Amino acid sequence: MDVLDLSLSVQRALRSLDALVLEGHLRTHVAEMMAGGEVDRAVQELLRLYKVPDKT
């Protein structure tokens, strides 16, 4: 149980870190791309991040 508790704690911490990094990325890099007219590139970047990989 201790190992499972530790593993879940680490996973929660990493999700929190991911959320912070993503927010910073959206507020800076993605916002700059959108403002600079690179909307398609910004969308593709975000889709690549969230797209589920093919299982083929």
Distance bins in CASP14 RR format, pairs under 12 A and 6 or more apart:
PFRMAT RR
TARGET T0000
AUTHOR 0000-0000-0000
RMODE 2
METHOD distances of the structure
MODEL  1
1 7 0 0 0 0 0 1 0 0 0 0 0
1 8 0 0 0 0 0 1 0 0 0 0 0
2 8 0 0 0 0 0 1 0 0 0 0 0
2 9 0 0 0 0 0 1 0 0 0 0 0
3 9 0 0 0 0 0 1 0 0 0 0 0
3 10 0 0 0 0 0 1 0 0 0 0 0
4 10 0 0 0 0 0 1 0 0 0 0 0
4 11 0 0 0 0 0 1 0 0 0 0 0
5 11 0 0 0 0 0 1 0 0 0 0 0
5 12 0 0 0 0 0 1 0 0 0 0 0
6 12 0 0 0 0 0 1 0 0 0 0 0
6 13 0 0 0 0 0 1 0 0 0 0 0
7 13 0 0 0 0 0 1 0 0 0 0 0
7 14 0 0 0 0 0 1 0 0 0 0 0
8 14 0 0 0 0 0 1 0 0 0 0 0
8 15 0 0 0 0 0 1 0 0 0 0 0
9 15 0 0 0 0 0 1 0 0 0 0 0
9 16 0 0 0 0 0 1 0 0 0 0 0
10 16 0 0 0 0 0 1 0 0 0 0 0
10 17 0 0 0 0 0 1 0 0 0 0 0
11 17 0 0 0 0 0 1 0 0 0 0 0
11 18 0 0 0 0 0 1 0 0 0 0 0
12 18 0 0 0 0 0 1 0 0 0 0 0
12 19 0 0 0 0 0 1 0 0 0 0 0
13 19 0 0 0 0 0 1 0 0 0 0 0
13 20 0 0 0 0 0 1 0 0 0 0 0
14 20 0 0 0 0 0 1 0 0 0 0 0
14 21 0 0 0 0 0 1 0 0 0 0 0
15 21 0 0 0 0 0 1 0 0 0 0 0
15 22 0 0 0 0 0 1 0 0 0 0 0
16 22 0 0 0 0 0 1 0 0 0 0 0
16 23 0 0 0 0 0 1 0 0 0 0 0
17 23 0 0 0 0 0 1 0 0 0 0 0
17 24 0 0 0 0 0 1 0 0 0 0 0
18 24 0 0 0 0 0 1 0 0 0 0 0
18 25 0 0 0 0 0 1 0 0 0 0 0
18 49 0 0 0 0 0 1 0 0 0 0 0
18 50 0 0 0 0 0 1 0 0 0 0 0
19 25 0 0 0 0 0 1 0 0 0 0 0
19 26 0 0 0 0 0 1 0 0 0 0 0
20 26 0 0 0 0 0 1 0 0 0 0 0
20 27 0 0 0 0 0 1 0 0 0 0 0
21 27 0 0 0 0 0 1 0 0 0 0 0
21 28 0 0 0 0 0 1 0 0 0 0 0
21 29 0 0 0 0 0 1 0 0 0 0 0
21 49 0 0 0 0 0 1 0 0 0 0 0
22 28 0 0 0 0 0 1 0 0 0 0 0
22 29 0 0 0 0 0 1 0 0 0 0 0
22 30 0 0 0 0 1 0 0 0 0 0 0
22 45 0 0 0 0 0 1 0 0 0 0 0
22 46 0 0 0 0 1 0 0 0 0 0 0
22 49 0 0 0 0 1 0 0 0 0 0 0
22 50 0 0 0 0 0 1 0 0 0 0 0
23 29 0 0 0 0 0 1 0 0 0 0 0
23 30 0 0 0 0 0 1 0 0 0 0 0
23 31 0 0 0 0 0 1 0 0 0 0 0
24 30 0 0 0 0 1 0 0 0 0 0 0
24 31 0 0 0 0 1 0 0 0 0 0 0
24 32 0 0 0 0 0 1 0 0 0 0 0
25 31 0 0 0 0 1 0 0 0 0 0 0
25 32 0 0 0 0 0 1 0 0 0 0 0
25 33 0 0 0 0 0 1 0 0 0 0 0
25 42 0 0 0 0 0 1 0 0 0 0 0
25 45 0 0 0 0 1 0 0 0 0 0 0
25 46 0 0 0 0 1 0 0 0 0 0 0
25 49 0 0 0 0 1 0 0 0 0 0 0
26 32 0 0 0 0 0 1 0 0 0 0 0
26 33 0 0 0 0 0 1 0 0 0 0 0
26 34 0 0 0 0 1 0 0 0 0 0 0
26 42 0 0 0 0 1 0 0 0 0 0 0
26 45 0 0 0 0 0 1 0 0 0 0 0
26 46 0 0 0 0 1 0 0 0 0 0 0
26 49 0 0 0 0 0 1 0 0 0 0 0
27 33 0 0 0 0 0 1 0 0 0 0 0
27 34 0 0 0 0 0 1 0 0 0 0 0
27 35 0 0 0 0 0 1 0 0 0 0 0
28 34 0 0 0 0 0 1 0 0 0 0 0
28 35 0 0 0 0 0 1 0 0 0 0 0
28 42 0 0 0 0 0 1 0 0 0 0 0
29 35 0 0 0 0 0 1 0 0 0 0 0
29 36 0 0 0 0 0 1 0 0 0 0 0
29 38 0 0 0 0 0 1 0 0 0 0 0
29 41 0 0 0 0 0 1 0 0 0 0 0
29 42 0 0 0 0 1 0 0 0 0 0 0
29 45 0 0 0 0 1 0 0 0 0 0 0
29 46 0 0 0 0 0 1 0 0 0 0 0
29 49 0 0 0 0 0 1 0 0 0 0 0
30 36 0 0 0 0 0 1 0 0 0 0 0
30 37 0 0 0 0 0 1 0 0 0 0 0
30 38 0 0 0 0 1 0 0 0 0 0 0
30 39 0 0 0 0 1 0 0 0 0 0 0
30 41 0 0 0 0 1 0 0 0 0 0 0
30 42 1 0 1 0 0 0 0 0 0 0 0
30 43 0 0 0 0 1 0 0 0 0 0 0
30 44 0 0 0 0 0 1 0 0 0 0 0
30 45 1 0 0 1 0 0 0 0 0 0 0
30 46 1 0 0 1 0 0 0 0 0 0 0
30 49 0 0 0 0 0 1 0 0 0 0 0
31 37 0 0 0 0 0 1 0 0 0 0 0
31 38 0 0 0 0 0 1 0 0 0 0 0
31 39 0 0 0 0 0 1 0 0 0 0 0
31 42 0 0 0 0 1 0 0 0 0 0 0
32 38 0 0 0 0 1 0 0 0 0 0 0
32 39 0 0 0 0 0 1 0 0 0 0 0
32 41 0 0 0 0 0 1 0 0 0 0 0
32 42 0 0 0 0 1 0 0 0 0 0 0
32 45 0 0 0 0 0 1 0 0 0 0 0
33 39 1 0 0 1 0 0 0 0 0 0 0
33 40 0 0 0 0 1 0 0 0 0 0 0
33 41 1 0 1 0 0 0 0 0 0 0 0
33 42 1 0 1 0 0 0 0 0 0 0 0
33 43 0 0 0 0 1 0 0 0 0 0 0
33 44 0 0 0 0 0 1 0 0 0 0 0
33 45 1 0 0 1 0 0 0 0 0 0 0
33 46 0 0 0 0 0 1 0 0 0 0 0
34 40 0 0 0 0 0 1 0 0 0 0 0
34 41 0 0 0 0 1 0 0 0 0 0 0
34 42 1 0 1 0 0 0 0 0 0 0 0
34 43 0 0 0 0 1 0 0 0 0 0 0
34 45 0 0 0 0 0 1 0 0 0 0 0
34 46 0 0 0 0 0 1 0 0 0 0 0
35 42 0 0 0 0 1 0 0 0 0 0 0
36 42 0 0 0 0 1 0 0 0 0 0 0
37 43 0 0 0 0 0 1 0 0 0 0 0
38 44 0 0 0 0 1 0 0 0 0 0 0
38 45 0 0 0 0 1 0 0 0 0 0 0
39 45 0 0 0 0 0 1 0 0 0 0 0
39 46 0 0 0 0 0 1 0 0 0 0 0
40 46 0 0 0 0 0 1 0 0 0 0 0
40 47 0 0 0 0 0 1 0 0 0 0 0
41 47 0 0 0 0 0 1 0 0 0 0 0
41 48 0 0 0 0 0 1 0 0 0 0 0
42 48 0 0 0 0 0 1 0 0 0 0 0
42 49 0 0 0 0 0 1 0 0 0 0 0
43 49 0 0 0 0 0 1 0 0 0 0 0
43 50 0 0 0 0 0 1 0 0 0 0 0
43 51 0 0 0 0 0 1 0 0 0 0 0
44 50 0 0 0 0 0 1 0 0 0 0 0
44 51 0 0 0 0 1 0 0 0 0 0 0
45 51 0 0 0 0 0 1 0 0 0 0 0
END
